[in-house]
Amino acid sequence: MKKSLKALLSLALSLVLVLSFTAFSFAAHESSKTPVILIPGFGQSETRVYDENGEYLGDISSFELPGLDVKKIVSSLAPSLASSAITRTDAGLSKKAQSVMRDIFKPFALNDDGSPVYNKVVRRFDKPYSELSYEEKSIVYSHVSLDGLWSYDDVRYYYTYDSFGSIKAAADGLHEYLHNVVLAQTGASKVNIVPISQGGTILIQYLASYPEDYKYIKKIVNMIPAFDGSQIVGDVMLDNVRIYDIERLHREILPYLLDGDTAYQVSLALRFALSSKAQQEVLHAALDAAREMLVQKSTMMWALCPAESYEKAKDIWLSDKRFSAVRAEADAYDAARKALPATLRSLMESGVYVHIVASYDVGYFMAPLFGCYEDDADDLLSPSSPALGTTSAPFGKTLGENYVSPHTYCSNPAHNHISPDNKLDASTGQFPENTWYFKGVSHMSMNSREDVKDFTSELIMDDAITDIYSYPGYTQFTDPRDRVASSELSYNGKHILNYDENGNYLFYDKVEEPKDEKTSIWKLLYTATNFFFSFFSKLGV
């Protein structure tokens, strides 16, 4: 009996020891995973707007706007358009166009101090991915999947913010989220921060506002961060847009924006209804109203204005004392942006990992519309924006046979930071040893590419990756066409889209548009009309 009891006690003790060891091992494994805070990009935070009566006005993150009703817009413009067409002058059409634009973008409205006119509700995710509902998971995964982080779902968090609001409020919100949600729920001592696109602007303001939080940061992995904004925003704020060139508008921009006969019909209607001067007046009025509603009083949007354009742009749009609060906040952000390289360098010296993933050789989205149409970009950002100064050749060109790298931020002349295609010099970026580039990868497709997602996930999880020389299989410059066999699966009229064997988007090749076998009557009229107006405009008629 005693032997049996002793055996039973021995077995029980063994089980306790085994289970305790297993639990300890499991806990140790769990604690080795540093929580991850994803800061998504523009339009990736659901922001619904309601008026004072609770009536839904729209979702500004997805541009779900009830006021964007084509029939109502046409009906509203018709009387002014008819009056203007009689004399071919701007007979009140520009004022009506401004009114229509303000009505369309009503949900974006801000007061002169930058506060929202209406009630904005940003959907929050105050739990890790593993505890989200199926619907919530569908939302966050559709925005930022990073499938390689699936094992981190119990410590992966998704911070949301208002893309058209206050940059200070977004940074303050990140500070609160770090402490009251992530650290409070996980008990962790450190976090990994992953800013994506517009999320990079929030990181800048956050680091400037909360230096006391530096001790909680283990790693910052920046995925195409908009550190120096987008020149598209700079061009819009400086009115450096090519749409005012009426000849170019009809010959290049409308055919670029509209498909088939639609471009010809719109062009003909504008040509006969309004003079070139009247068209310019209407366009100026409409764009001014759009800037007023979307950008002028939003410091989140001002953060996307490149530093080079900011000084001139703020004097144009924020000189009135009514906007002093907005200007002060935007100035504070600009100062933080200028200090960012020194801030990141200080963090790295203290042991924080800092990595940057960027792209190039795509060109700007809707390039014909903006002054930056000849510059290289990833669709939205020039390589110098995420990489803090990287030199790039004009889109479609190279740095030239005689280009010699200045090694601005690389003291080792043996290091070659020039891309294999001679289009990019990474040594002029602030952190050439910690910045990777994917060639031909669109900004807007980064989250749909398995290779980019897996690469970024590894940077987040693997502490052995300290710089561009410590990641086997990946050099500083990656051309997906050299890594994965691709096939052409579709054609959209302007580009050939290339996919790998799993259907993941890889890159696109620009091709010549196919010539129509038949020329429509609209195209003939369009061509004749353009010739007519071009001929007489040269004569000064």
N, C-alpha and C positions, 0 to 999 in steps of 0.2 A: 504493500500500500504506500509506504514511504517512498519507495523507489519510483512508483508511478506518479506520486505527487511531485517528487523532485524533477522527474522527466517532464511533467506538464509545466512546472514553473520554469524549467530551463527553456522549453519550447516557447513559452509565452515571452520570456525575457529576450530570446533570440529574435522573435517577431518584432518586439518593441524596438530592439536595436536596429534591425533591418529597415523597419518603417521609418525610424528616426533618421537613419542615414539617407534613406531615399528622399525623405522630405527635405533634409538639409541640402542634399544634392540638387533637388528640384528648385529649392529656394535660391541656391547659389546660382543656378543656371538662369533663373528668372531675373535675379538682380543684375546679371551681367548685361541685360538688355537695357540700354539707355533709352528713356522715352523720347519719342520723335514728335515735334510740333511742325506740321506742314502749314505754311502760309501760302495759300493759293493765289492765283493771278487774277487779272481783270475779268469780271463777270462770273467768277466761280464761287460767289457767296450770294445765295438767294436773298434779295432785298425787296420786300414787298412794301408798297406805299398806300396809305389810307388817308382820306381827308378827315376833317373834324367830326364828321358824322359817321365815320367808320366805313365809308364807301371806298371800295377798292379802286385805286387809280392806276395800278400797273406794277410790274416787276422790273425795276431798272437794271438788274443784273443781266437779264435775258432780253431786254428791250421789248418786253411784252407791254405794249402801249395801246390802250383802247382808243386814244386819239389818232392813232395811225390808221385811219380809215380812208382809203383812196377815193371812194365815191364821195364822201363828205368833203374831202379836201378839194377835189375837182369842182364840186358844186359850190363850195365857198369861194374859190378863186374865179369862177366863171364870170361874174359881173365885172370885176376889175379887169380881167383878161380881155373881155369883149370891148370895154371902154378903151383900153390901151391899144388893142388891135386896130381900132378905127384910125388912130393917129400914128400908130407904131411908136408911141412914146410911153413912158411910165406914168400912166394915169391912175395912180393910187395902187398899182399892183404890188410894188415893193413893200408898202405899208401892210397890205393884206397878207403878203407872204410872211412878213415878220410875225404877224398875229397868229397865223396858222402854225408856224414853227414853235411859238411859245405854247400854244395849245397842245401840240403833239408832245412836247417835252415837259409838260406840266408836272409830272411826278418827280422830276429832277430839281425842281425849284428850290433855291436857297435864299435866305435872307442876306442882307448886305454884310452881316458879320460871319456868314458862312454856315449858320445854323439852318436846319431843314425847315421849310415852310410847312410841310405835311409830316405825318407820322410815318417814319421809316422803321420797318421791322426786319432786322437781319436774323436769319435763321441760324441758331447756334448748335454746336455739337459738343456738349459738355461731358462726353463719355468717350472712352477709346473705341476704335473701330469694332472691336470684338463684341461690344455691348450695344451697338447701334441696331435699330430695327432694320428689317429688310429694305424698307423704303429709304431710310437714311443712308444705308450702305450703298444703295444704288446711286444716290446723289453724289456722295463723296468719291466713289470709285469712278463715276463718269467724268468727274472733274480732274481728279489726280489719283490715278490708280497705283502707280509704282508697285506692280505686282510682286517684285522681288522682296518687298517688305512684309509679305503675308505672315511670316513668323513673328512680326512685331505688332500685330493687330491689337494685342492686349495692352500695348504701350504706345500705340500710334494715335495721334490726335490731329484734329482738323480745325484750325482757327479761322473764323470768318469775320468779315468787316464790310463796310460800305465803300465800294470802289469810287463813288462820287461824293464822298463826304469829307471829313477832316483827317489829315494825316496824323495830327496829334492824338485825336480820339482813337485812331486805329492802333497807334503805338501804346497808348495808355491801356487799351483793351488787351493787347498782347501781354503786357506786364501783369494785368489782373488774371488773365487766363493761365499764364505760367504758374503763378502762385496758388490761386484758389481752385484751379481745376487739375492741372497736370501734377504738380508737386504734391498737392494735397491728397490726390487719389493714389499716386504711386509710391509716395514716400521716398522718391529718388532724390539724390543730391545734385544730379546733373541732367541736362537735356540736350538733345540734338535739335537744332533749328534748321528747317529747310524752306527758305524763301523761294518762291517761284514767280518769275516775271514781275508783276506789280508788287508782289510780296517783298521784293528787294527794297522798294522804297520804304516800306514799313520797318524793315530791319534797320535802315539808316536812321530813322527817327527814334526807334526804340533804343538803339545803342547810345545815341546822344542823350536821351532822356533818362535812362536808367543804368548808369555805370555800376550801381550797386548790384545789378543782376549778372555781371560778368562771371562771378564765381559759380553761377549755376549753369554756365554754358560749357559743354564738352566739345561740340562740333557744330560748324555752320557749313552746310552744303548748299550752295547757291545754284539753282537751276534756271538758266537764262534770266538772271535778275536784271531788272530795269534800273540799274544803279544810276545811269545818266539819262534816264528817260528815253523817249523816242523822238527822232527828228520830225516825224509826222506831226506830233503835237506841237513841236516848235514852229514848224511851218504854218500850221493852222493859227497859232497865236500871233505870228508875225504877218499873217495874211500873205505868206509866200506860197500861194497856190496858183496853179496854172489854168484853173477853170475860167478865170477872167479874160484870158486870151480867147476871144470868141471864135476865131478861125480854128485854133487848136481844139476848142470845145467841140466843134462840129466834126472836125476831121479825125481827131484822135480819141478824145475822152468819151463822147457819147457812144461811138462804136465799141470802145473798151468796156463801158459799163453795161450797155444794153445789147441784147442778142438780136440777130436777124433784122427783119424789117422795122422792128420797134425803134431802133436808133435812127433810121432814115425818116420815119414818120415824125418822131419828136423833133428832129433837126428841121424838117420842112416847116412844121408848125411854128417853131420859134423864129425861124428866118422870116417868114411872111407876117407873123403877128407883131414882132418887136424889132426895132432897130438894134444894132450892136450895142449902142450906148444904153438903151433901155434894158437889154438882157444883162449887161454888167451891173446896172443899178439894182435889179431884182436879185441877182446872185449875191451881191454885197449885202443887201438887206437880210436875206435868208441866212447867210452864214454868220452875220453878226448876231442874229437872234439865237442861232444854235450855240455859238460860243458863250453868249450870255447865260443860257440855261444850263449848259453842260459843263463848262470849264471855268468861267470867270471867278466864281465864288467858292470853288471846290479846291481845297489845298491838296487833296489826293490827286486831282488832275494836274495841278501845278507841279507836283512832284515828278510828273512824267514829262515836263518841259525841260530839255537839256540845259545844262548850266550855261552854255554858250549863248543860248537864245533867251534865257530867263531875264537877264538884266534889261534888255530892250522891251521884252514882252510885258513885264510887270509895270513899266512906266506907261505903256499903252493902256493896259486894262485895269490896273490897280492904283492909279495916281489919285483918284478921288478919295477924299477923307472918309467917305462912307464905307470904304473897303479897307480901312486901316487895320482892323483885326485880321482880315484875310491876308493882307500883305505882311504883317508881322509874323504870322504863322508860316507863310511861305518863305520869308527871309530866314527864319530860324531853321527851316528844313534845308535851305540852300547852304547855310553854314555847316550843318551836319553832314551834308553830302560832300562838301569840300574836305571835311575832316575824316571822312570814311577810310581812306587808305591808311592814315596814321592809326586810326582806331583798330582796324583789322590787323595791322602789323603788330600793334601792342598786344592784342589778344593772342596772336600766334606765338609771340615771344613768351607769353605766360603759359603756353601749353595747349591752347585751343586750336583744334584743327579747322582750317578754312580752305574750302575747295570751291571752284567755279566751273560750271558746265555751260558752254556757249555754242553758238552755231554761226555759219557764214555762207556766202555764195548762193543766196536765194534772191536777193533784191527786195525792194520794198513792196508791200501790199498796195495795190492800186497806185503804183509808182507814177503813172502819167499825171496824176492829180497834184503832185507836190513838188516843191523845189528840190527835194533830195532824191529825185527820180534816178539820178546817175550813180548814187552811192550804193555800196554793198550793204546788205542787211540780211536778217533771218526772216524777213517779212515785216517785222515791226521794229527791231532794234539793230542798230549798227553794231559790229563786233566790239567797238570801243565802249559801248554802254555797259554790258555785263562784265567785260574784262578790264574796265577802268583804264582805257587809253590805247588799246591795241590798234596798230596801224593797219589799214586795209586798203587795197587798190579799189578804184572805181569798179562797179559791178560789170563783170564780163571782161575785165582787164587784169593785168598782173602788175606787180611792183616795178617791173622792168629789169632788164638784164644787168644793169649797172648798179642796182640797189645794194647797199651795204648796211647791214643791221647796226644800229647804234648801241645795242645791248643796254638800253636805258635802265632797265631794272634787273639785269642779269650781269653779274660781275665776272662770270666765267666765259671768256671768248671761245672756249671749246664747245659750248652749248649752241646748238642750232635751233632757234625758235622761229624760223621762217617755214611756212607751210610748204609741203612738197610741190604744190602748184604755183608757188611764188605769189600768192595773193594776200598773204597775211604775215605780219611780223609780231609775234606774241611777246617779244622782249620789251616792247614799248608799253605793254600793259603792266599794271602795278604788281601783279603776282604771276609772273610767267612760269614759275615752277609748280604752280597749283591750279592752273587753268587748262581745261581740255576743250577742244573744238570738234564739232561734228560738221562735216561739209555737206552743203545742200539740204540741210534739215530745216524745214519750215518751223518757225516759232510756234505756230498754232498746231503743229503735228507732233511736237516733242512728246506729249503725253500718250500718243497712240503708237509709238515705236517701241517695240520690245527691247531692242539693243540699248537705246538711250535710257529706258526705265531700269533695266537690269544694271547698267553701268552706274547710274545714280544711286541705286539701292546699295550697291557694293561700297560706294564711297561713304554712305551713311553707316553701314554695319561693320566694315572692316577697318580696324584701327591700324592695320599694317600698311595701309595705303596712306603714305605721308606726302607724296608729291608725284609728279608725272613719271618719275623713274621707278616707282615702286609698285606699279600695277601691271603685272605680266599680261601681255596680250593687247594692251592699249597704249598707243603712243599719244603724244600731245594732240596730234591731228588724226582724225578718223574719217575716211571716206567710206560710207556704207556700201558703195558699189564694189569696193575691194574686199569686203568682208562676207557679203551674203549674195548668193546667186539670186537674181531678180527676174521678174517677168512683167511684161506690159499687160495689164488686165483691163484698163479702161482708157478712154480718150475723152477729154472734156472740151475740145475745141481749141484750147490754147496751150495745153500741156499734156505730155504723156505721163500718166501716173504709174509709178513703179512699185511693186510689192514683192515681198519675199514669198517663199512657198507656203507660209502660214497666213498669208493675206495681210501682213503688217505693212503699212505704208513706209516706203523707204525714201524716195526722192522724186522730183519731177524734172523732166527735160523740156525745155522750151522748143517748140517746133513752129514751123510756118503754118498759118491757117490754111486749110484746104480751099481752093478756089471753087466758087459755086459753078455748077454746070449750067445753071440758068440764072440770068440776071433779072431780078424782079423789077417791075415798073417803078416801085418805090426807090430802088437803088439808082435807077436811071434818072429819076426826078431829083434825087438827092445830089447826085454827081453834077447834073446840069445847074442846079440851084447854087451849089457851093462855088462852081466856076463863075457863075454870074455875079455873085456877091463879092468874091475874091477879086475879080477883074475890076469892078467898079470901086471897090474900096481902095485899090492901088491908084486909081485915078482921082481919089479924094472925093468921090461922089457919095 
